[in-house]
Amino acid sequence: AAGVTITDVAVVEASRALGFDLTFSNGDKVTGCSIDKVYSDAAKAQPTLYSVSGTVKTYGKLAKSMYDYFLIKNDNSAGVHNIPFVDAMLDAMVNNLDSAGLPK
């Protein structure tokens, strides 16, 4: 509908994949949107969060950071079992998300 905007986005796991829950200004909610189903164009030709070259799928900075977040979240040790790895991963996530080309 005209004038309806997204008011909230939550990063979630959607059937063991990365996804979003979206809330709209009219109160509608869409849950479990897989990142493989988020497109930047109406023709659904170019996925927003990754690119495909031949048979190789390359995830962008946001999708990679989402994956890293869930890896840490789901390791069931709160990152304690391998602190240097988790520290390095968190630093990489911050650097990815704070780089040019992503909204602030």
N, C-alpha and C positions, 0 to 999 in steps of 0.2 A: 504494500500500500504506500501511496505517496506520503512522504514526510516521516515515515517510520524509520527509526535509527536503532543501531545496536547500543544498548546502555551498559551491558556487562558481558565480559568474556571470561570463562573459567577454563583453564587447561585441565583436561581429564584424560583418563585412560578409557578408550572406547573399544571394547572387545579385544583387549590386549594390544591395541594400537593407540597411537597418540591422537587426541581429538580435542574438541571444544564443546562447551555448553554455552549457548548464546541466549541472552535475554534482550528483548526488544522494547522500545519505548511504549508500545501499545499493550505490554504485558505478556505477549507471546513468548514462549521459550522453546528452543530447539536443543535437544541434548544428544550427546554422543556423536557429534559430527566428526567423522574420521578425517584426518588431514589429507588423505588420499581423495577426498570428495569435495575439497574446497578449491574452487576455480577462480581465476581472475577475469574470465570473460564469459559472456553468455553462451558462446558456442562450446564451452567446456573443452577447449583445445589445450589450454595451458594451466596446469595446476599451480596454485599460488605458492605452495611451500616446498616444492621440489621441481627439478627439471629432469627430463628423460633424454638420453642420447643412446640410440640403439636399444639395448636391453639393460642399460645401466641407469639406475635411478639415483640422483644426487640430491640429498636434502639440503636445504638452505640453512642459514644461521638460526632462525627461529625454531624450525623443526628439530635441528640437532640439539639445541639447548633444551627443548622439551624432552627429548629422549634422555639426555643426561640427567635432567631433574628426576625423571621417573626411575632411572637406574639407581640413583642415590636414595630416593624415597622408598623404594621397594626392596632394598637390600636387607631390611629388618635388623640392622645394627646401628642405625642413625649415623652411619659413616665411621663408626669407631673401629671397625676391623681393619681398615686401611686408610688411615688419616691422610698421609701424603697424597694418595690417589684422589681422595675426595676434595682436598684443598686445591689440587691442580685442576680438577674438573670444574669446581666452582669458579675458579679464576677464569678458565676458558669460557664458561657460560657468561660471566659478566662482560668479558671482552667482546664476545660475539654479539651480545644484546646491546652493547654500548657503541657499536661501530656504525659507520655511515650506511645509509640506505634503510635503516629500520626506524619506525616512528618512536618518538620519546614519550 
